[in-house]
Amino acid sequence: MYWPIDLIILIFVIVCALAAIYVKDLLGTAVLFGAYSFMMCLLWAIMGAVDVAFTEASVGAGVSTVFFVAAVFRTSRRTKD
Amino acid sequence: MTELFMLIAAKYNYWLYIILMMIGLYAMIAKNNLMKKLVGMNIFQTAIILFYVSIGFKHNATIPIIMGDHGHGGHGAAIHAADYINPVPHVLMLTAIVVSVATFGVAMALCVRVYQRYHTLEEDELRMRLSEK
């Protein structure tokens, strides 16, 4: 593990998590959450867990985002916080 | 002071995992929208999974696939476990990822049903509608 890359991607993960929590539009939350999952996938590839990495890339970043966008279009995009 | 800083910097990844976990916990407790709570739950789960995968990591080791012809002939050098990253946490956390996506899907379906019935996803409005009846 080459530690500067690890540290930079960990900081990106935390920034994506905070942005997904604080953005005031649920569609924006969905997109930022997909970015968060993809950053997490990169982190696992760095740690040598390649099987976990491509499961996360397909299931976490793919299927979860599709679920989230579908649920947002069936409900509302409005959020108060 | 520098000793304390070195102590924190040596395990920087664990501190950042704890920060990530606390972000998830905060979102689950303090956010008003049900979808935001779900995002917090997922962040919490991925922080725990990240911690478990990171404790299987070894320096100067490669991914857990046996190199060369060690698996076939039985001749040659012995396989050293220190040369390979520990695969047991990876396999356990693979199951946890699939479970987390299933949880997320069911929770989204419940959110859609709540919205169809009460026409809101905000927790305070939901409480108000429930107390009206």
Backbone of each chain as ProteinMPNN parsed JSONL, in Angstrom:
{"seq_chain_A": "MYWPIDLIILIFVIVCALAAIYVKDLLGTAVLFGAYSFMMCLLWAIMGAVDVAFTEASVGAGVSTVFFVAAVFRTSRRTKD", "coords_chain_A": {"N_chain_A": [[0.856, -1.19, 0.0], [0.68, 2.077, -0.991], [1.205, 4.819, 0.777], [0.492, 7.714, 0.401], [-1.441, 7.738, -1.698], [-3.417, 6.184, -0.575], [-4.152, 7.785, 1.634], [-5.083, 10.108, 0.318], [-7.284, 9.119, -1.113], [-8.837, 8.201, 0.977], [-9.496, 10.642, 2.191], [-11.008, 11.76, 0.124], [-13.148, 9.956, 0.207], [-14.286, 10.608, 2.683], [-15.018, 13.255, 2.215], [-16.907, 12.895, 0.163], [-18.832, 11.451, 1.605], [-19.666, 13.343, 3.525], [-20.677, 15.319, 1.797], [-22.764, 13.912, 0.584], [-24.408, 13.634, 2.751], [-25.077, 16.298, 3.365], [-26.13, 17.646, 1.096], [-28.896, 19.318, -0.486], [-30.73, 18.008, -2.094], [-32.299, 15.124, -3.172], [-31.644, 13.655, -5.423], [-29.106, 14.546, -6.0], [-27.886, 13.535, -3.71], [-28.031, 10.818, -4.359], [-26.272, 10.628, -6.567], [-23.861, 11.501, -5.424], [-23.561, 9.537, -3.556], [-23.099, 7.335, -5.172], [-20.583, 8.103, -6.152], [-19.184, 7.992, -3.775], [-19.283, 5.208, -3.257], [-17.743, 4.336, -5.377], [-15.238, 5.447, -4.823], [-14.701, 4.021, -2.512], [-14.423, 1.515, -3.634], [-12.031, 1.866, -5.067], [-10.324, 2.153, -2.887], [-10.388, -0.409, -1.799], [-9.225, -1.859, -3.849], [-6.654, -0.845, -3.666], [-5.927, -1.876, -1.189], [-5.538, -4.506, -1.837], [-7.685, -6.216, -1.913], [-9.092, -7.49, -4.253], [-11.345, -8.958, -5.054], [-13.373, -8.071, -3.358], [-13.319, -5.455, -4.24], [-14.272, -5.498, -6.955], [-16.797, -6.543, -6.542], [-17.924, -4.492, -5.022], [-17.841, -2.441, -6.924], [-19.674, -3.304, -8.848], [-22.015, -3.964, -7.405], [-22.302, -2.133, -5.221], [-21.736, 0.489, -6.287], [-23.171, 0.318, -8.642], [-25.813, -1.159, -8.545], [-26.965, -0.181, -6.153], [-27.083, 2.582, -6.657], [-28.848, 2.643, -8.782], [-31.162, 1.644, -7.54], [-31.529, 3.713, -5.729], [-31.972, 5.976, -7.348], [-34.28, 5.15, -8.663], [-36.048, 4.959, -6.487], [-36.083, 7.639, -5.685], [-37.324, 8.842, -7.866], [-39.837, 7.734, -7.593], [-40.695, 8.829, -5.268], [-40.219, 11.892, -3.63], [-37.991, 14.62, -4.558], [-37.478, 16.472, -2.743], [-35.982, 17.708, 0.226], [-35.553, 18.594, 3.639], [-33.259, 18.909, 5.211]], "CA_chain_A": [[0.0, 0.0, 0.0], [1.465, 3.295, -1.135], [0.327, 5.527, 1.709], [-0.158, 8.967, -0.013], [-2.665, 7.468, -2.466], [-4.403, 5.702, 0.395], [-4.633, 8.925, 2.421], [-5.855, 11.013, -0.537], [-8.591, 8.537, -1.441], [-9.641, 8.203, 2.216], [-10.054, 11.988, 2.372], [-12.09, 11.872, -0.868], [-14.297, 9.189, 0.706], [-14.945, 11.36, 3.762], [-15.665, 14.426, 1.606], [-18.112, 12.421, -0.533], [-19.841, 11.092, 2.605], [-20.234, 14.576, 4.086], [-21.474, 15.989, 0.773], [-23.999, 13.154, 0.406], [-25.279, 13.9, 3.896], [-25.514, 17.682, 3.505], [-26.721, 18.257, -0.079], [-30.318, 19.499, -0.223], [-31.501, 17.439, -3.184], [-32.066, 13.691, -3.005], [-30.969, 13.117, -6.609], [-27.694, 14.832, -5.755], [-27.428, 12.537, -2.749], [-27.838, 9.546, -5.065], [-25.055, 10.682, -7.394], [-22.703, 11.562, -4.531], [-23.411, 8.235, -2.917], [-22.411, 6.496, -6.163], [-19.165, 8.488, -6.141], [-18.642, 7.446, -2.519], [-19.064, 3.769, -3.429], [-16.638, 4.104, -6.308], [-14.005, 5.74, -4.087], [-14.507, 2.878, -1.626], [-13.928, 0.436, -4.491], [-10.599, 2.142, -5.297], [-9.625, 1.893, -1.629], [-10.221, -1.851, -1.651], [-8.235, -2.319, -4.831], [-5.348, -0.5, -3.111], [-5.606, -2.788, -0.091], [-5.306, -5.861, -2.328], [-8.898, -7.032, -1.859], [-9.666, -7.258, -5.581], [-12.688, -9.538, -5.155], [-14.272, -7.109, -2.717], [-13.353, -4.241, -5.056], [-15.215, -5.507, -8.085], [-18.172, -6.691, -6.046], [-18.408, -3.155, -4.65], [-18.046, -1.629, -8.125], [-20.9, -3.682, -9.545], [-23.187, -3.996, -6.532], [-22.446, -0.908, -4.44], [-21.828, 1.692, -7.121], [-24.143, 0.125, -9.724], [-27.186, -1.528, -8.2], [-27.498, 0.731, -5.127], [-27.418, 3.865, -7.261], [-30.075, 2.455, -9.574], [-32.252, 1.579, -6.557], [-31.729, 5.028, -5.112], [-32.586, 6.88, -8.327], [-35.656, 4.69, -8.883], [-36.853, 5.335, -5.321], [-36.267, 9.095, -5.688], [-38.336, 9.207, -8.863], [-41.158, 7.34, -7.13], [-41.099, 9.67, -4.132], [-39.936, 13.284, -3.974], [-36.604, 15.026, -4.455], [-37.39, 17.517, -1.73], [-35.568, 17.35, 1.582], [-35.401, 19.822, 4.415], [-31.899, 19.086, 5.738]], "C_chain_A": [[0.887, 1.234, 0.0], [0.699, 4.383, -0.397], [-0.209, 6.867, 1.239], [-1.433, 8.745, -0.807], [-3.779, 7.032, -1.528], [-5.018, 6.861, 1.168], [-5.515, 9.839, 1.58], [-7.231, 10.429, -0.819], [-9.464, 8.434, -0.198], [-10.266, 9.576, 2.453], [-11.175, 12.24, 1.367], [-13.342, 11.142, -0.393], [-15.045, 9.988, 1.767], [-15.652, 12.589, 3.199], [-16.949, 14.014, 0.895], [-19.201, 12.071, 0.471], [-20.489, 12.34, 3.173], [-21.113, 15.289, 3.075], [-22.792, 15.261, 0.563], [-24.953, 13.395, 1.561], [-25.879, 15.299, 3.812], [-26.177, 18.274, 2.277], [-28.247, 18.268, 0.05], [-31.22, 18.952, -1.327], [-31.234, 15.935, -3.175], [-31.429, 13.06, -4.237], [-29.458, 13.375, -6.516], [-27.1, 13.881, -4.75], [-27.148, 11.205, -3.426], [-26.537, 9.544, -5.842], [-23.817, 10.701, -6.505], [-22.484, 10.244, -3.811], [-22.777, 7.22, -3.874], [-20.929, 6.809, -6.216], [-18.472, 7.948, -4.897], [-18.342, 5.96, -2.666], [-17.888, 3.498, -4.352], [-15.291, 4.394, -5.66], [-13.665, 4.59, -3.143], [-13.945, 1.692, -2.391], [-12.441, 0.62, -4.794], [-9.78, 1.816, -4.057], [-9.402, 0.397, -1.443], [-9.249, -2.416, -2.66], [-6.825, -1.994, -4.342], [-4.951, -1.468, -2.019], [-5.393, -4.223, -0.544], [-6.515, -6.749, -2.267], [-9.633, -6.88, -3.183], [-11.068, -7.826, -5.722], [-13.722, -8.609, -4.527], [-14.413, -5.867, -3.586], [-14.319, -4.382, -6.206], [-16.618, -5.886, -7.693], [-18.752, -5.333, -5.679], [-18.698, -2.319, -5.891], [-19.335, -1.995, -8.823], [-22.121, -3.524, -8.657], [-23.381, -2.668, -5.808], [-22.642, 0.301, -5.314], [-22.881, 1.539, -8.198], [-25.552, -0.041, -9.216], [-27.771, -0.574, -7.165], [-27.91, 2.055, -5.724], [-28.69, 3.761, -8.079], [-31.287, 2.381, -8.651], [-32.595, 2.969, -6.04], [-32.438, 5.966, -6.074], [-34.031, 6.474, -8.589], [-36.545, 5.1, -7.723], [-37.086, 6.838, -5.285], [-37.312, 9.501, -6.709], [-39.721, 8.735, -8.474], [-41.629, 8.136, -5.926], [-40.816, 11.133, -4.512], [-38.449, 13.576, -3.826], [-36.392, 15.987, -3.312], [-36.867, 16.949, -0.411], [-35.293, 18.625, 2.35], [-33.988, 20.005, 4.939], [-30.858, 18.533, 4.779]], "O_chain_A": [[1.734, 1.411, 0.876], [-0.342, 4.833, -0.874], [-1.327, 7.192, 1.638], [-2.408, 9.474, -0.623], [-4.928, 7.452, -1.664], [-6.234, 6.929, 1.344], [-6.56, 10.298, 2.041], [-8.233, 11.143, -0.772], [-10.686, 8.561, -0.285], [-11.422, 9.672, 2.865], [-12.183, 12.861, 1.707], [-14.457, 11.633, -0.563], [-16.275, 10.046, 1.763], [-16.748, 12.934, 3.639], [-17.967, 14.698, 1.005], [-20.374, 12.357, 0.229], [-21.712, 12.407, 3.295], [-22.171, 15.809, 3.428], [-23.83, 15.899, 0.385], [-26.17, 13.366, 1.379], [-27.049, 15.489, 4.144], [-26.763, 19.351, 2.395], [-28.83, 17.348, 0.622], [-32.359, 19.396, -1.47], [-30.078, 15.512, -3.171], [-30.747, 12.041, -4.125], [-28.645, 12.535, -6.902], [-25.954, 13.456, -4.891], [-26.16, 10.537, -3.118], [-25.779, 8.575, -5.789], [-22.838, 10.009, -6.785], [-21.351, 9.88, -3.495], [-22.014, 6.352, -3.45], [-20.103, 5.901, -6.314], [-17.326, 7.503, -4.953], [-17.28, 5.495, -2.253], [-17.128, 2.552, -4.143], [-14.315, 3.685, -5.905], [-12.499, 4.226, -2.987], [-13.104, 0.953, -1.88], [-11.678, -0.345, -4.781], [-8.68, 1.272, -4.155], [-8.34, -0.019, -0.979], [-8.519, -3.359, -2.356], [-5.898, -2.77, -4.571], [-3.785, -1.849, -1.915], [-5.096, -5.085, 0.284], [-6.403, -7.944, -2.542], [-10.673, -6.225, -3.246], [-11.898, -7.254, -6.427], [-14.799, -8.388, -5.081], [-15.495, -5.285, -3.668], [-15.124, -3.479, -6.434], [-17.558, -5.586, -8.429], [-19.911, -5.042, -5.973], [-19.677, -1.573, -5.924], [-20.03, -1.12, -9.339], [-23.15, -3.011, -9.097], [-24.49, -2.133, -5.778], [-23.592, 1.062, -5.127], [-23.443, 2.542, -8.639], [-26.399, 0.827, -9.426], [-28.937, -0.192, -7.269], [-28.95, 2.607, -5.365], [-29.516, 4.674, -8.075], [-32.322, 2.982, -8.936], [-33.759, 3.35, -5.928], [-33.378, 6.665, -5.695], [-34.908, 7.328, -8.722], [-37.673, 5.543, -7.936], [-38.167, 7.282, -4.898], [-38.105, 10.408, -6.454], [-40.707, 9.277, -8.974], [-42.815, 8.129, -5.595], [-41.152, 11.552, -5.62], [-37.735, 12.897, -3.087], [-35.255, 16.288, -2.947], [-37.254, 15.86, 0.012], [-34.852, 19.622, 1.778], [-33.543, 21.141, 5.102], [-29.662, 18.598, 5.063]]}, "seq_chain_B": "MTELFMLIAAKYNYWLYIILMMIGLYAMIAKNNLMKKLVGMNIFQTAIILFYVSIGFKHNATIPIIMGDHGHGGHGAAIHAADYINPVPHVLMLTAIVVSVATFGVAMALCVRVYQRYHTLEEDELRMRLSEK", "coords_chain_B": {"N_chain_B": [[4.528, 16.067, 22.808], [5.118, 15.785, 20.077], [5.379, 13.064, 20.153], [2.788, 12.238, 20.667], [1.583, 13.132, 18.332], [2.917, 11.513, 16.484], [1.953, 9.071, 17.282], [-0.725, 9.301, 16.576], [-0.493, 9.723, 13.816], [0.666, 7.395, 12.925], [-1.29, 5.468, 12.824], [-3.159, 6.446, 10.968], [-5.18, 5.626, 9.236], [-7.032, 4.155, 10.751], [-8.084, 6.138, 12.413], [-9.37, 7.718, 10.507], [-11.289, 5.913, 9.617], [-12.843, 5.745, 11.88], [-13.841, 8.359, 11.978], [-15.401, 8.326, 9.662], [-17.295, 6.408, 10.387], [-18.544, 7.732, 12.491], [-19.686, 9.856, 11.087], [-21.667, 8.468, 9.698], [-23.195, 7.534, 11.867], [-24.082, 9.93, 12.971], [-25.663, 10.86, 10.842], [-27.656, 8.924, 10.837], [-28.894, 9.433, 13.286], [-29.48, 12.235, 13.449], [-30.53, 13.268, 11.063], [-33.413, 14.35, 9.199], [-34.811, 13.41, 7.029], [-35.963, 10.363, 5.62], [-34.571, 8.985, 3.609], [-32.045, 10.122, 3.785], [-31.292, 9.125, 6.239], [-31.02, 6.465, 5.545], [-28.806, 6.587, 3.842], [-26.915, 7.294, 5.715], [-26.895, 4.96, 7.262], [-25.8, 3.176, 5.417], [-23.263, 4.289, 5.07], [-22.201, 3.889, 7.594], [-22.13, 1.06, 7.648], [-20.288, 0.551, 5.552], [-18.02, 1.7, 6.651], [-17.427, -0.039, 8.746], [-16.909, -2.374, 7.28], [-14.686, -1.55, 5.861], [-12.831, -1.272, 7.946], [-12.563, -3.966, 8.741], [-11.508, -5.138, 6.392], [-9.109, -3.8, 6.25], [-7.62, -4.779, 8.416], [-6.705, -7.18, 7.506], [-4.597, -6.649, 5.91], [-1.191, -6.834, 4.749], [2.167, -5.649, 4.809], [4.483, -5.614, 2.072], [3.348, -7.791, 0.772], [1.424, -9.812, -1.54], [-1.571, -10.06, -3.637], [-4.024, -12.534, -2.665], [-3.393, -14.961, -4.384], [-1.952, -17.915, -5.388], [1.361, -17.931, -6.524], [3.243, -19.071, -9.409], [4.074, -22.595, -9.881], [3.239, -23.856, -7.565], [0.912, -25.042, -6.736], [0.612, -27.342, -8.261], [2.773, -29.339, -8.763], [4.064, -30.024, -6.331], [6.731, -30.053, -5.837], [9.553, -27.848, -5.33], [9.732, -24.659, -3.522], [8.405, -24.031, -0.214], [5.164, -22.615, 0.538], [4.876, -19.396, 1.752], [2.969, -17.927, 4.216], [3.243, -15.297, 4.892], [3.75, -13.967, 2.559], [1.408, -13.423, 1.307], [-1.651, -11.544, 1.262], [-4.05, -11.678, 3.893], [-6.84, -13.585, 3.165], [-9.225, -14.134, 4.51], [-10.769, -12.082, 5.937], [-11.619, -10.686, 3.632], [-13.393, -12.427, 2.345], [-15.402, -12.736, 4.25], [-16.344, -10.103, 4.376], [-17.26, -9.723, 1.824], [-19.688, -11.103, 1.85], [-20.949, -9.393, 3.654], [-21.207, -7.041, 2.163], [-23.057, -7.764, 0.191], [-25.256, -8.33, 1.798], [-25.674, -5.77, 2.814], [-26.512, -4.37, 0.55], [-28.896, -5.684, 0.015], [-30.356, -5.005, 2.309], [-30.514, -2.264, 1.899], [-32.089, -2.139, -0.439], [-34.561, -3.234, 0.459], [-35.198, -1.364, 2.4], [-35.491, 0.915, 0.826], [-37.766, 0.169, -0.633], [-39.633, 0.13, 1.434], [-39.6, 2.847, 2.064], [-40.758, 3.917, -0.259], [-43.343, 2.884, -0.015], [-44.155, 4.148, 2.359], [-44.162, 6.767, 1.449], [-46.181, 6.645, -0.48], [-48.4, 6.304, 1.132], [-48.416, 8.409, 3.078], [-47.477, 10.671, 1.801], [-45.134, 12.045, 2.338], [-41.644, 12.208, 3.285], [-40.355, 13.223, 5.382], [-39.408, 13.141, 8.781], [-40.58, 14.565, 10.916], [-42.944, 15.62, 9.809], [-44.168, 13.248, 9.232], [-44.604, 12.191, 11.763], [-46.444, 14.079, 12.62], [-48.623, 13.622, 10.891], [-49.245, 11.059, 11.73], [-50.092, 11.489, 14.353], [-52.38, 12.953, 13.978], [-54.398, 11.207, 13.347]], "CA_chain_B": [[3.573, 16.523, 21.796], [5.433, 15.104, 18.814], [5.111, 11.631, 20.339], [1.343, 12.067, 20.494], [1.299, 13.282, 16.907], [3.394, 10.307, 15.799], [1.04, 7.979, 17.631], [-1.94, 9.461, 15.766], [-0.186, 9.621, 12.392], [1.052, 6.032, 12.558], [-2.502, 4.684, 12.553], [-4.084, 7.449, 10.445], [-6.349, 5.054, 8.568], [-8.046, 3.789, 11.742], [-8.772, 7.362, 12.838], [-10.293, 8.156, 9.46], [-12.444, 5.004, 9.598], [-13.724, 6.125, 12.998], [-14.543, 9.578, 11.56], [-16.425, 7.923, 8.695], [-18.348, 5.718, 11.129], [-19.297, 8.734, 13.254], [-20.537, 10.571, 10.124], [-22.831, 7.625, 9.47], [-24.029, 7.499, 13.074], [-24.718, 11.246, 13.062], [-26.729, 10.955, 9.844], [-28.773, 8.076, 11.256], [-29.603, 9.988, 14.439], [-29.882, 13.635, 13.407], [-31.172, 13.719, 9.83], [-34.859, 14.32, 9.28], [-35.353, 12.702, 5.873], [-35.723, 8.924, 5.773], [-33.532, 8.572, 2.654], [-30.745, 10.527, 4.347], [-30.985, 8.155, 7.285], [-30.541, 5.239, 4.899], [-27.433, 6.836, 3.387], [-26.089, 7.209, 6.918], [-26.753, 3.551, 7.624], [-24.877, 2.541, 4.482], [-21.916, 4.784, 5.365], [-21.788, 3.168, 8.805], [-21.777, -0.316, 7.278], [-19.05, 0.49, 4.765], [-16.888, 1.993, 7.53], [-17.079, -1.272, 9.458], [-16.325, -3.29, 6.312], [-13.351, -1.011, 5.585], [-11.98, -1.633, 9.085], [-12.257, -5.394, 8.716], [-10.612, -5.471, 5.275], [-7.779, -3.231, 6.478], [-6.812, -5.557, 9.352], [-6.113, -8.319, 6.813], [-3.528, -6.174, 5.02], [0.199, -7.003, 5.186], [3.141, -4.952, 3.975], [5.324, -6.467, 1.228], [2.631, -9.014, 0.427], [0.666, -9.643, -2.773], [-2.955, -10.51, -3.534], [-4.017, -13.943, -2.263], [-3.428, -15.981, -5.438], [-0.639, -18.565, -5.289], [2.163, -17.7, -7.74], [4.076, -20.167, -9.901], [3.451, -23.914, -9.996], [3.201, -24.479, -6.246], [-0.295, -25.82, -6.534], [0.495, -28.539, -9.088], [3.758, -30.41, -8.689], [4.459, -30.426, -4.998], [8.169, -29.789, -5.668], [9.804, -26.42, -5.158], [9.775, -24.114, -2.174], [7.143, -23.997, 0.521], [4.413, -21.363, 0.426], [4.915, -18.636, 2.996], [1.734, -17.146, 4.412], [3.579, -13.867, 5.021], [3.828, -13.356, 1.231], [0.072, -13.179, 0.75], [-2.6, -10.847, 2.128], [-4.998, -12.612, 4.499], [-8.096, -13.485, 2.409], [-10.433, -14.475, 5.277], [-11.66, -10.91, 6.075], [-12.214, -10.317, 2.343], [-14.531, -13.299, 2.042], [-16.49, -12.401, 5.175], [-16.9, -8.793, 4.063], [-18.008, -9.885, 0.572], [-21.043, -11.415, 2.287], [-21.528, -8.212, 4.297], [-21.592, -6.079, 1.124], [-24.297, -8.223, -0.449], [-26.322, -8.137, 2.784], [-25.983, -4.344, 2.942], [-27.298, -3.941, -0.606], [-30.25, -6.222, 0.189], [-30.991, -4.153, 3.315], [-30.784, -0.975, 1.268], [-33.219, -2.305, -1.355], [-35.798, -3.403, 1.231], [-35.504, -0.093, 3.054], [-36.008, 1.815, -0.208], [-39.142, -0.242, -0.932], [-40.465, 0.606, 2.542], [-39.722, 4.302, 1.925], [-41.735, 4.184, -1.311], [-44.676, 2.608, 0.549], [-44.464, 5.235, 3.306], [-44.497, 7.972, 0.681], [-47.498, 6.471, -1.115], [-49.474, 6.415, 2.113], [-48.437, 9.668, 3.833], [-47.046, 11.748, 0.915], [-43.958, 12.768, 2.825], [-40.566, 11.366, 3.802], [-39.74, 13.905, 6.523], [-39.814, 12.424, 9.978], [-41.473, 15.356, 11.764], [-44.258, 15.651, 9.162], [-44.722, 11.893, 9.366], [-45.096, 12.114, 13.132], [-47.635, 14.924, 12.701], [-49.728, 12.903, 10.23], [-49.634, 9.903, 12.538], [-50.799, 11.901, 15.565], [-53.674, 13.497, 13.597], [-55.431, 10.195, 13.178]], "C_chain_B": [[3.822, 15.814, 20.469], [5.183, 13.607, 18.925], [3.633, 11.343, 20.133], [0.966, 12.149, 19.017], [1.742, 12.046, 16.134], [2.46, 9.135, 16.055], [-0.24, 8.056, 16.789], [-1.637, 9.198, 14.301], [0.162, 8.201, 11.981], [-0.148, 5.184, 12.196], [-3.552, 5.585, 11.927], [-5.329, 6.821, 9.847], [-7.432, 4.658, 9.56], [-8.808, 5.022, 12.223], [-9.768, 7.811, 11.778], [-11.494, 7.216, 9.345], [-13.415, 5.365, 10.719], [-14.499, 7.397, 12.653], [-15.682, 9.23, 10.614], [-17.605, 7.261, 9.399], [-19.2, 6.709, 11.91], [-20.153, 9.607, 12.342], [-21.817, 9.778, 9.881], [-23.768, 7.611, 10.659], [-24.78, 8.813, 13.242], [-25.881, 11.344, 12.083], [-27.92, 10.1, 10.251], [-29.568, 8.716, 12.37], [-30.235, 11.328, 14.087], [-30.625, 14.03, 12.144], [-32.668, 13.48, 9.886], [-35.49, 13.49, 8.167], [-35.011, 11.217, 5.966], [-34.64, 8.417, 4.829], [-32.143, 8.933, 3.162], [-30.328, 9.585, 5.464], [-30.442, 6.863, 6.684], [-29.115, 5.404, 4.396], [-26.473, 6.759, 4.572], [-25.854, 5.776, 7.344], [-25.746, 2.852, 6.721], [-23.446, 3.007, 4.72], [-21.357, 4.07, 6.597], [-21.327, 1.751, 8.467], [-20.47, -0.364, 6.512], [-17.84, 0.844, 5.619], [-16.458, 0.744, 8.28], [-16.402, -2.259, 8.512], [-14.897, -2.866, 5.989], [-12.388, -1.379, 6.696], [-11.591, -3.105, 9.02], [-11.312, -5.759, 7.581], [-9.208, -4.966, 5.576], [-6.978, -4.039, 7.478], [-6.26, -6.821, 8.71], [-4.925, -7.937, 5.961], [-2.159, -6.454, 5.626], [1.092, -6.202, 4.261], [4.022, -5.979, 3.257], [4.664, -7.809, 0.942], [1.831, -8.739, -0.842], [-0.75, -10.177, -2.594], [-3.003, -12.027, -3.347], [-4.294, -14.93, -3.398], [-2.044, -16.598, -5.468], [0.111, -18.416, -6.603], [2.914, -18.962, -8.132], [3.32, -21.477, -9.945], [3.356, -24.612, -8.645], [2.006, -25.385, -6.084], [-0.271, -27.161, -7.248], [1.479, -29.636, -8.701], [4.021, -30.905, -7.294], [5.956, -30.322, -4.788], [8.354, -28.303, -5.409], [9.661, -25.991, -3.715], [8.394, -24.137, -1.533], [6.463, -22.642, 0.328], [4.457, -20.654, 1.766], [3.65, -17.798, 3.109], [2.02, -15.662, 4.499], [3.672, -13.183, 3.664], [2.461, -12.978, 0.666], [-0.795, -12.455, 1.769], [-3.632, -11.853, 2.643], [-6.36, -12.517, 3.809], [-9.351, -13.71, 3.238], [-11.331, -13.247, 5.516], [-12.315, -10.508, 4.767], [-13.481, -11.13, 2.095], [-15.708, -12.977, 2.955], [-17.151, -11.094, 4.773], [-17.606, -8.775, 2.718], [-19.469, -10.199, 0.885], [-21.71, -10.172, 2.868], [-21.96, -7.179, 3.269], [-22.917, -6.476, 0.499], [-25.474, -8.032, 0.506], [-26.688, -6.659, 2.882], [-26.796, -3.85, 1.76], [-28.726, -4.465, -0.502], [-31.027, -5.39, 1.201], [-31.413, -2.822, 2.714], [-32.007, -1.062, 0.356], [-34.533, -2.433, -0.611], [-36.199, -2.09, 1.881], [-36.038, 0.921, 2.061], [-37.452, 1.474, -0.544], [-40.079, 0.232, 0.172], [-40.652, 2.118, 2.474], [-40.756, 4.652, 0.867], [-43.147, 3.943, -0.797], [-45.099, 3.699, 1.53], [-44.871, 6.483, 2.548], [-45.865, 7.841, 0.03], [-48.625, 6.672, -0.121], [-49.557, 7.797, 2.735], [-47.986, 10.874, 3.021], [-45.948, 12.613, 1.505], [-42.897, 11.752, 3.249], [-39.88, 12.019, 5.003], [-40.293, 13.322, 7.819], [-40.791, 13.236, 10.826], [-42.877, 15.453, 11.167], [-44.964, 14.308, 9.31], [-45.328, 11.705, 10.751], [-46.391, 12.914, 13.299], [-48.84, 14.218, 12.074], [-50.197, 11.729, 11.071], [-50.419, 10.326, 13.764], [-52.155, 12.508, 15.252], [-54.77, 12.452, 13.656], [-55.931, 9.64, 14.509]], "O_chain_B": [[2.9, 15.315, 19.824], [4.826, 12.951, 17.946], [3.261, 10.347, 19.513], [0.159, 11.367, 18.514], [1.037, 11.583, 15.237], [2.207, 8.316, 15.171], [-0.772, 7.037, 16.347], [-2.413, 8.536, 13.611], [-0.021, 7.831, 10.821], [-0.05, 4.285, 11.361], [-4.722, 5.512, 12.303], [-6.414, 7.395, 9.927], [-8.619, 4.799, 9.267], [-10.022, 4.97, 12.42], [-10.877, 8.235, 12.101], [-12.594, 7.658, 9.015], [-14.633, 5.305, 10.55], [-15.677, 7.514, 12.991], [-16.787, 9.759, 10.734], [-18.763, 7.511, 9.063], [-20.42, 6.562, 11.99], [-21.223, 10.059, 12.749], [-22.912, 10.34, 9.859], [-24.987, 7.667, 10.497], [-25.956, 8.825, 13.605], [-26.952, 11.841, 12.43], [-29.067, 10.494, 10.041], [-30.79, 8.571, 12.416], [-31.408, 11.549, 14.391], [-31.305, 15.056, 12.149], [-33.139, 12.541, 10.527], [-36.574, 12.933, 8.339], [-33.897, 10.857, 6.346], [-33.871, 7.525, 5.189], [-31.189, 8.171, 3.002], [-29.145, 9.281, 5.617], [-29.529, 6.245, 7.231], [-28.303, 4.484, 4.504], [-25.366, 6.233, 4.456], [-24.747, 5.412, 7.741], [-24.941, 2.042, 7.181], [-22.511, 2.217, 4.588], [-20.185, 3.697, 6.631], [-20.282, 1.296, 8.931], [-19.627, -1.22, 6.779], [-16.742, 0.353, 5.357], [-15.264, 0.49, 8.436], [-15.43, -2.912, 8.892], [-14.006, -3.705, 5.858], [-11.248, -1.759, 6.427], [-10.427, -3.453, 9.219], [-10.416, -6.585, 7.76], [-8.224, -5.609, 5.211], [-5.749, -4.008, 7.419], [-5.416, -7.484, 9.314], [-4.302, -8.803, 5.348], [-1.966, -6.338, 6.837], [0.814, -6.084, 3.067], [4.272, -7.069, 3.772], [5.336, -8.839, 0.878], [1.584, -7.584, -1.188], [-1.094, -10.686, -1.528], [-2.113, -12.734, -3.821], [-5.297, -15.644, -3.381], [-1.053, -15.874, -5.564], [-0.421, -18.729, -7.669], [3.188, -19.819, -7.292], [2.093, -21.496, -10.034], [3.388, -25.841, -8.587], [2.074, -26.389, -5.374], [-1.048, -28.049, -6.896], [1.068, -30.742, -8.35], [4.188, -32.108, -7.092], [6.422, -30.487, -3.66], [7.368, -27.577, -5.282], [9.496, -26.809, -2.81], [7.37, -24.245, -2.207], [7.113, -21.651, -0.004], [4.117, -21.236, 2.796], [3.309, -17.048, 2.194], [1.144, -14.845, 4.215], [3.674, -11.954, 3.598], [2.378, -12.284, -0.348], [-0.703, -12.702, 2.971], [-4.036, -12.764, 1.92], [-6.987, -11.459, 3.861], [-10.453, -13.501, 2.731], [-12.543, -13.345, 5.32], [-13.451, -10.035, 4.772], [-14.51, -10.59, 1.689], [-16.858, -12.945, 2.516], [-18.375, -10.977, 4.818], [-18.458, -7.919, 2.479], [-20.377, -9.641, 0.27], [-22.888, -9.918, 2.616], [-22.971, -6.504, 3.465], [-23.795, -5.637, 0.297], [-26.557, -7.625, 0.087], [-27.863, -6.318, 3.016], [-27.676, -3.006, 1.927], [-29.668, -3.771, -0.885], [-32.205, -5.096, 0.997], [-32.505, -2.318, 2.973], [-32.86, -0.175, 0.369], [-35.523, -1.812, -0.998], [-37.377, -1.736, 1.915], [-36.93, 1.703, 2.39], [-38.277, 2.37, -0.723], [-41.19, 0.685, -0.107], [-41.73, 2.624, 2.786], [-41.548, 5.575, 1.057], [-44.056, 4.713, -1.107], [-46.254, 4.125, 1.536], [-45.805, 7.18, 2.942], [-46.628, 8.806, -0.013], [-49.695, 7.157, -0.488], [-50.657, 8.321, 2.91], [-48.097, 12.002, 3.501], [-45.857, 13.799, 1.191], [-43.205, 10.595, 3.535], [-38.947, 11.455, 5.576], [-41.488, 13.047, 7.935], [-41.727, 12.676, 11.396], [-43.874, 15.382, 11.885], [-46.18, 14.238, 9.487], [-46.412, 11.14, 10.901], [-47.307, 12.502, 14.011], [-49.933, 14.212, 12.641], [-51.39, 11.431, 11.126], [-51.324, 9.608, 14.188], [-53.009, 12.587, 16.135], [-55.92, 12.756, 13.971], [-56.807, 8.775, 14.527]]}, "name": "protein", "num_of_chains": 2, "seq": "MYWPIDLIILIFVIVCALAAIYVKDLLGTAVLFGAYSFMMCLLWAIMGAVDVAFTEASVGAGVSTVFFVAAVFRTSRRTKDMTELFMLIAAKYNYWLYIILMMIGLYAMIAKNNLMKKLVGMNIFQTAIILFYVSIGFKHNATIPIIMGDHGHGGHGAAIHAADYINPVPHVLMLTAIVVSVATFGVAMALCVRVYQRYHTLEEDELRMRLSEK"}
